[in-house]
Amino acid sequence: MIKSSIRQSAEVLYKKEFEALVKADNNPKPANWQMSPWSVVQYIIGGKLKDGTEISPKYVGKKSLIEICVATLLSERALLLTGVPGTAKTWISEHLAAAISGNSGLFVQGTSGTHEDAIKYGWNYASLIAHGPTREGLIPSVIMKAMETGGIARIEELSRIPTETQDALISILSEKNIIIHELEKIIEGNKGFNIIATANDLDRGIYEMSSALKRRFNIVQMPLPENLEEETKIVRYRVQQMGRLIEAPLADLKEKQIQTLLTLFRELREGKTEDKKTKIRACKTSLSPAIAISIIHEARIHAHYFDNNEIRNDYLVKGLIHTLRQEGEEELQILQEYNESVLKKRTEYKEWYNLIKKLDKD
């Protein structure tokens, strides 16, 4: 049986782009960076190299924001990406790590059960009992590995890690080393070492970061797309990317279908119509580009296997209703109010109006 990965890492998926950027890079590279800061930004933003190589955009938004992220990773401070779900925090974190150190796999998934061992180091207890603390019996964390190699370590969902475990990072970010007291040894960070963390704005209040830890991060807020055109571009690009992983010719949505779904998302998310003339109740549900991408991707798969590759609007409406229902019945009430007060008045939205009215009752 031929093995194929469901999801390849950034450094594997974009290997040719990395090779082309490194080959064309004449700018100075910081120690242990595989390419210069200029090339890292170009890898994220996209563009065309002098040899004609197309660099696909990994982020659609302000270039200055990516430049701030890259500059931070050259400084003494670590980088913390915050924002609501679906603002590409994890996506940017992975691609920055891959572009800078060629390894995006040094990451800690933050949960309430994350222990200090995941931040600093642990022990092989069989070895510890038999031989006492030895270097061979020590289990380094991915952060320690990044320190030793001068790489970038990633921490996902920092705000889901208990505060006392978070604070294990303070000395690491201040001193750039880890003291192994049991061995009377210090693991020093090599040049190039830094940390990228992400935090979900909706998780605020679960485990608050101490002020001491906050000072050691440059906190960058990842914004939602500024306008419908930008959001449409993001969603279309990611849907096409995901479609390539399916070994079947999936049909593409019409531009109007994508824009209509995203218009609903934006208006329900912001509590007002795109022309800002009508105020509505805003949904609490995270109607982010990531959710829209998921709904559209599933609709494409469903259409291919069950409906002769015809992507009908009711697939998209079902996805929206299912998303809102997970938050609670009040969200569906907001949708119906919006349907009656806004969509009913739009001639070009007649089908969507009827679908929402019908499907919400099913």
C-alpha positions, -999 to +999 in steps of 0.1 A: +000+000+000+013+034-010+015+058+020+005+094+016+003+119+044-031+135+052-013+168+060+023+175+051+044+200+071+052+234+056+088+225+050+078+194+030+049+210+011+068+241+001+102+225-003+107+238-039+099+274-028+124+271+001+151+259-023+144+287-048+144+314-021+177+301-005+193+299-039+183+335-049+190+350-014+219+374-015+209+392+017+227+386+051+213+356+071+212+357+109+230+328+126+212+295+122+185+310+099+182+292+066+173+324+048+174+361+053+146+381+070+138+396+036+133+361+021+112+350+051+088+379+046+087+371+008+079+334+016+050+344+037+036+372+015+043+356-018+055+370-051+078+361-081+115+356-079+139+368-107+142+333-120+104+331-125+097+309-095+062+317-081+061+320-043+026+313-031+011+337-005+008+321+029-009+352+044-032+377+028-030+410+048-006+437+057+031+430+049+041+453+078+025+429+103+047+400+090+077+422+091+070+430+128+068+392+135+101+385+117+119+415+134+106+403+168+122+368+162+155+386+156+153+404+189+156+394+226+118+390+229+096+361+219+066+364+197+030+359+208+003+358+182-032+365+195-066+369+180-100+352+176-102+317+161-095+316+124-071+345+121-042+323+109-022+324+142-012+287+140-007+289+102+017+319+105+035+303+134+042+271+114+053+289+083+076+313+102+093+284+120+096+264+087+111+294+068+135+304+095+148+271+109+135+245+084+116+227+112+081+236+122+077+204+143+092+217+175+060+226+192+041+221+225+003+218+223-010+237+253-037+222+274-047+223+311-027+192+316+006+206+301+033+201+328+066+219+333+083+189+318+069+199+284+086+234+288+119+224+303+128+187+306+117+154+321+132+120+331+131+084+320+120+071+353+134+036+347+168+051+341+164+075+370+156+047+395+184+025+381+212+050+377+200+083+392+199+115+372+221+112+341+223+130+308+212+098+290+181+095+312+171+131+306+142+137+282+146+172+267+116+193+258+111+206+223+121+240+237+154+226+249+159+210+215+153+243+198+178+260+222+205+234+214+200+237+176+193+275+175+158+268+161+123+281+166+100+264+191+063+268+190+037+268+218+001+265+207-027+278+229-005+293+256-036+306+274-048+271+280-016+262+299-019+267+337-002+299+349+024+281+371+035+261+340+035+292+318+059+309+343+085+282+336+091+302+304+102+334+323+137+323+330+141+307+296+131+339+278+152+360+301+184+340+304+181+320+272+191+289+290+177+260+311+194+250+343+194+212+351+199+213+388+201+176+392+231+174+369+245+208+379+245+217+342+233+246+321+218+241+286+225+274+268+205+286+238+223+289+206+219+320+183+187+318+164+167+303+192+134+319+199+097+310+207+065+317+188+034+312+209-003+316+200-033+325+222-070+325+214-088+357+225-118+336+234-097+318+260-090+349+281-097+343+317-089+306+316-053+310+326-041+346+327-005+353+318+016+370+345+028+405+338+064+392+340+057+367+312+039+392+291+069+416+292+090+389+276+067+386+245+060+410+217+023+405+215+009+409+179-028+409+173-038+390+142-068+408+126-098+394+108-098+404+071-106+441+066-130+437+037-151+411+017-126+411-012-097+402+011-117+375+030-128+360-003-093+358-016-081+341+016-110+316+016-107+308-021-069+302-018-072+279+012-101+259-002-081+253-034-051+242-013-072+217+007-089+204-024-055+193-038-052+168-009-083+150-021-076+125-048-107+135-068-116+164-091-137+185-068-159+212-084-152+248-076-177+271-060-189+300-080-175+333-069-210+345-060-215+316-037-183+323-018-191+360-015-226+354-004-216+330+024-189+354+035-212+384+035-235+365+059-205+356+080-192+392+081-226+407+089-235+382+116-200+385+131-200+423+131-236+430+140-242+453+110-247+451+073-217+457+049-231+491+040-233+499+078-269+511+073-286+484+094-277+471+128-284+436+138-277+413+167-242+399+164-236+362+168-213+349+196-202+320+174-167+325+158-177+330+122-141+332+110-126+325+076-114+292+090-151+281+096-161+293+061-132+273+046-144+242+065-180+245+053-170+251+017-145+222+017-171+198+031-196+210+006-172+203-023-166+168-010-203+161-005-211+173-040-184+152-056-194+119-040-231+123-036-245+148-061-226+147-094-202+175-084-230+201-082-224+223-052-258+236-041-264+265-018-283+243+007-250+226+015-236+259+026-267+270+045-267+236+063-231+242+073-239+277+086-269+265+107-249+235+121-221+259+131-245+282+149-265+254+165-233+242+183-232+275+203-269+274+212-305+280+201-302+318+206-277+319+177-303+304+154-328+330+166-303+357+156-300+341+122-337+341+117-340+377+128-312+386+103-330+365+076-362+384+080-348+419+085-320+418+060-319+389+035-356+391+028-352+426+014-324+415-010-337+402-043-304+384-052-305+365-018-340+351-023-328+315-025-306+319+006-336+335+024-359+306+016-332+280+025-325+295+059-362+298+066-368+262+056-337+244+070-338+260+104-372+243+109-359+209+099 
